[in-house]
């Protein structure tokens, strides 16, 4: 298992639409903790904390590109970039 460095300022990451991610996660009925566990398993990493996911959703920071893609895939959308059509 690998470790990820999380929590870079939004300016250093892709424009991630955390509000949309939060909406879609809630619509799917998955808790923040369960979602963090699912993304960790999808990526094969030790653990992504629910605090990291909450920070991404609230726009405090943005996930690395590979994590953003895994979140989009888990939520069954093409992209969660703010500039996506």
Secondary structure, 3 states (H helix, E strand, C coil): CECCCCCCCHHHCCCECHHHHHHHHHHCCCCHHHHHHHHHHHHCECCCCHHHHHHHHCCCCCCCHHHHHHHHHHCCCCCCECCCC
